[in-house]
Amino acid sequence: MATMRSKRARHSVAVAVTPGAPIFELAVPCEVFGIARPDITDPWYDFRLCAVEPDTVVTGGFRALNTGTMRELVTADTVIVPACQNVHDEPAAVLVEALCEAHASGARIVGICSGGFALAAAGLLDGRTATAHWMHATEFSARYPAITVDPNVLYLQDGGVFTSAGTAAGIDLCLELVRQDHGAAAANELARRLVVPPHRTGGQAQFVPVAIPDDPSNSLAPVLYWARQNLHLQIGLDELAGRAHVSRRTLVRRSTPRSRCHRSAGCNTNDCAAPSSCSKPQRCRSTTSRS
């Protein structure tokens, strides 16, 4: 059983670079961990890219130069595997071996999007709950039946092993790691600089189908826009219904999916009418507590 390493003064993060890796998922940990931010917290991270082979070419013809090796990846405190080129291909044996060794020595292991397939091939997800991009969840579950796959969340942590859904969910997971390492204030400030939400909890759905009305005249968008511009007022359902030129009952019926969503987050009537206001209490909660 793996034992967690003691914290060092500067936490080291190694990202595995594999042939044909998608640029976005590879760039996310580089942006989050690879840029020194002493004004947020100091020390930041000791960051390195570690390629499975020299001069690895990733998507778009970009070549990873001057990278570390799998030997260096094994010694990192956190090991991140971004998405792979093709989920149908088996991950490189040298990567699988390095992941096993890193985990055994206590490293925190992270799979972004289809990078979770490499973690699964190494047996690190056996008996655990993990997630993946919803497009790959069925195959992920079929190939690795020892894993409980939850395709409905953004990211998951099971012990010292983390997995995320596709693309943008990798940002959420990396911010969560910063939050665990340096606290909510540091993660929130980093999110502000990246111009992304400060905290999307891992349990959120990967996507929510939204029906587009056939008749734009039935849209409540103008009323919601007005409400957002007047958040300082005490806006009731009767006021909104009057501005929408519908009955109170019709207003409630049309806005039920939106209202349920925001009421579940503890918002009042005004918040349901103007969902953008919900980010305010979320930001306050995030700066006063640690996840």
Stockholm file with secondary structure:
# STOCKHOLM 1.0

chainA/1-291         MATMRSKRARHSVAVAVTPGAPIFELAVPCEVFGIARPDITDPWYDFRLCAVEPDTVVTGGFRALNTGTMRELVTADTVIVPACQNVHDEPAAVLVEALCEAHASGARIVGICSGGFALAAAGLLDGRTATAHWMHATEFSARYPAITVDPNVLYLQDGGVFTSAGTAAGIDLCLELVRQDHGAAAANELARRLVVPPHRTGGQAQFVPVAIPDDPSNSLAPVLYWARQNLHLQIGLDELAGRAHVSRRTLVRRSTPRSRCHRSAGCNTNDCAAPSSCSKPQRCRSTTSRS
#=GR chainA/1-291 SS CCCCCCCCSSEEEEEEECTTCCHHHHHHHHHHHSSCCTTTCSSCEEEEEEESSTTEECGGGCEECSCBCHHHHHTCSEEEECCCSCTTSCCCHHHHHHHHHHHHTTCEEEECGGGHHHHHHTTTTTTSEECCCTTTHHHHHHHCTTSEECTTSSEEEETTEEEECSTTHHHHHHHHHHHHHHCHHHHHHHHHHHTSCSCCCTTSCSCCCCCCCSSGGGCCHHHHHHHHHTTTSCCCHHHHHHHHTSCHHHHHHHHHHHHHHHHTTTCCHHHHHCGGGGHHHHHHHHHHCCC
#=GC SS_cons         CCCCCCCCSSEEEEEEECTTCCHHHHHHHHHHHSSCCTTTCSSCEEEEEEESSTTEECGGGCEECSCBCHHHHHTCSEEEECCCSCTTSCCCHHHHHHHHHHHHTTCEEEECGGGHHHHHHTTTTTTSEECCCTTTHHHHHHHCTTSEECTTSSEEEETTEEEECSTTHHHHHHHHHHHHHHCHHHHHHHHHHHTSCSCCCTTSCSCCCCCCCSSGGGCCHHHHHHHHHTTTSCCCHHHHHHHHTSCHHHHHHHHHHHHHHHHTTTCCHHHHHCGGGGHHHHHHHHHHCCC
//
